[in-house]
Amino acid sequence: MPRCVIVSGAPIGDYERIRGYLREDDFYLFCDGGLRHSAGLRAEPDLVVGDFDSHEKPEGRAEIIALPREKDDTDTVFAAREAVRRGFDDFLLVGAAGGRMDHTIGNLSLLHWLAEQRKTAVLADDWSDMRVVRREKVQIPDDVKYFSLLNICGVARGIDITGAKYPLENGEIRCDWQYGISNEVIPGGTATVSVREGSLLLMQVYRDPQAEENRKKQV
């Protein structure tokens, strides 16, 4: 199966960066307002889902699933569930963070749901990418400016971090104490993260928006 790229309606400011994540054989599943990103991503939909309250229903060869406006799942959640039903195992979510905070938080929780289904999923935005870390070891290269480990569900125990400015051995991170923010990979090396029990959201930040804004003000 190819990878399923779910394109949602949150703002994308740096299309060139997001295009760097795309592959030639990706399957594109656009969600309603995400259709406005088609030109910027240089990608045509294979499947479109949505209630079309933020974008008109497209005309073309793409398969369309029209949804009611009053429903429990957002268009993005429905899209992920439909893709899992169709057998996809690997996911990239774009246009899924930024804009409305409620949708962003919901989509971060969607990463956790996909991990529970034993799927691989990455959510990429203009500054970073995010994925769920569980028992498997995840390596973080030193081109990452900062990385953070955030608890979005339950309690994570047995957390090990090596090769980083702030290492950790057999740690615990709870939802009410998010102390795993803004760690750094030791220059020239690779950091490694693993979780023995539970799961964490790993956010790899490649650009610092505040630093870039400060530089613009100084010019």
Secondary structure, 3 states (H helix, E strand, C coil): CCCEEEECCCCCCCHHHHHCCCCCCCEEEEEHHHHHHHHHHCCCCCEEEECCCCCCCCCCCCEEEECCCCCCCCHHHHHHHHHHHCCCCEEEEECCCCCCHHHHHHHHHHHHHHHHCCCEEEEECCCEEEEEECCCCEEEECCCCEEEEECCCCEEEEEEEECECCCEEEEEEECCECCCCCECECCCCEEEEEEEECCEEEEEECCCHHHHHHHHHHC
